[in-house]
Amino acid sequence: MSKTPNFTGWKAVILAEEDGNVERLRRQLSLLGFASSVQWLPLSGGDLPDLVIVDADRGWDELLPWPTQRPARPVVALLGSEAPGRIAWAIGCGAGAIIPKPVTSASVYPALVLAVSGHEQRQEEEARIAHLEERLRLRPVVFAAIERLKASKSIDEEAAYALLRDHAMRQRMPIERLAALFLGGADVMREVG
């Protein structure tokens, strides 16, 4: 995230019981453009808000609908306790920031920005890792295409790879996809094979 977000129109769910902290938090969220609701029931996985704020002092595992440390939305923990177990629980539910109790207006916006930024960064990293894992999984296909090119063109491995790479660049596609098409005998690969 290169800039601070504009929260106008965002929806937030506060998983807590109504009290003075929640009232101050809702007032501040409203000033930032959020529409917020409060509930002290587990969050449904069907219609998730843009942001989840959870009372980490009293929260339990089934309160959030996602696996440990894999939040589907940015999470902020409301925390008044210094108990290591409560802090660990907040981390486990994927909280990217903490709003300390008692809630002050100055503590809300920075926590929201940190949580959203951390969540976006985590999603980008997960997507990048998935992409790299997919490319790694397809490496045997590239190797097989290189071997076929070596045999059919009577060239060495380096030249076969260069031919495959150059053609992938001309076609503007990943080398793994081009190799799979080539091995599958696709017409677009005739000039390579």
N, C-alpha and C positions, 0 to 999 in steps of 0.2 A: 504494500500500500504506500503510495507516494504522497498522498494528501489525506487530510482528515476528512472523514465522511460527513455528509449532510444527512441527518437522520429524519428529515421531514418525510412523513408518510410511512415510516417504519412501524411495525407492530412488535410490542414486547409483552411477554408473559412473565409475571413475577410469581414465582412459586414460594409463597410464604403466607403466614396468617397476617391479617390486617393489624397494624399497630402504628405507632408514631413514625417509625423508620420507613415503613412502607408508604405512609402518607407523604412524607417528605420526598421520598424517591419518586413517587408518581407525579408529584408537582414538578419536580425537576425534569422528568422525562417529557412531560407535557410541554415545558418550555423549550425543549430540544426538538420538538416535532413528533414525538412518539405518540401512538395510541397504545395505551397499556391496559392490561387486565390483571387481576390478582386471583389466584386459586391455590388451594392447598390440597390438591389432588394430583395424581400422576398426570404428566403431560401426554397427550395423545400423539402418536407418531404420524397421524394422517394429515393434519393441517398445522404445520409448525409455524411459529412466528418468526420474525426476522432476528430476534434476540431473546435469550432466556436469562432471567435473573433468578437465582435460587438461594434460599436461606440455607447456607451451609452449616449453620449451628444446629439445625434440626432436621436436615434433609436425610433421605434414605435412598438406597440404590434404585428401587423401582420408580422413583419420582421422574426420572428422565428416560425416554424411549430408545436410547442408543447404547451401544456397548461402551464399556469403560474406556476413557480417554479417546473416544472417537465421536466427538459431538457433531451433530448434523447442522447445528447453528452456533453462532458465538454464544458463549456462556460467561456470565459474571456471577461471582459468589458474593452474597451478603454475609459478612462474618464479623462477629463480635468476640469470638473466643480465640484464645491462643493455643487451644488444645491441638497437639500434633495430629490426632485422629481426625479432627474436623478439617484441618488444613489438607491432610492427605485425601479426605473424601472430596473436597472441592477440586483438587488436582485430578483425582480419578474421574470426576464427572466431566472433565474437560474445561474447567473454568480457566479463562485466559486472563482474568483480572479479578481483583477483590475490591468491593466497596465496603470499607469498615463501618461498623456500627459504633456509635450512633451516626446515621447518614447525615452528611453535610453536602450542601450544594456544590462545593468545590471538588468533592471526591467523585462525583458521578461521571461527568464528561470524560475525564482522562481514563477512567476505568473502561468505559464503553469503547473508546478509541483503541485502547490496548487490546481488548477482547476481540474486536472486529478485525483489527490488523493481524493479530496472531492467528485467528481462524482462517483468514484469507491466505496467509503465508503457509499454513499447514495444508490447506487444500491444494495450493500450487505445488508444494513439495510432493504431496501424494500423487498428483497427476504426473509430475515429472518422473517419479520413481516407477509408476505403472507403465509409462511410455518406455523407459529404459529397460524394465523387466520384459516387456513385450519384444523389444528389439533383441535382447539377449536370448529370449526363447526362440526367436527366428534365425539365430546365427547358423544353426545346422542347415537351414534352407539355403542361405548364402553360400556356405561351404559346398553344398551339393551342386549349386549352379556353377560355381567356379570349377569344380571337378568336371562337369559336363562340358563347359567351355574349353577347358584344357584339352580334353579328348577330341572334341569336334574341330577345334581350330589348330591343334598341335602347337599350343603356346604354353608358356610357363604360368605358374600360379599368379605371379605379380601382374602379368599382362592380362590374364583372365579377369582378375579383380578390377584392374583399371578399365577394361572394356565394360564390365558390368556397372561400375561406378559412373563412368562417363555417360552411359546410356540412361541410367537412373536420373542423372542430373538433367539430361536433355528432356526426359519425360516428366521431370519435376515430381518425382515420387521417391519414397524411401527405397534404399537399395534392397531391403528385405522384401518389400512388395514386388519389386521388379523381379527379384530372384524367384519368388513363388510363381509369378506369371510365366516366367521363362520355363521353369520346370513343368508347369502345367500345360505348356504348349500353346499358350495364347498367341493369337495372330499378331498382336502388337509387338511381340518379341521376335518376329521372323528375322529382322535385320541384325539382331544380336546373335541368334543361333545359326 
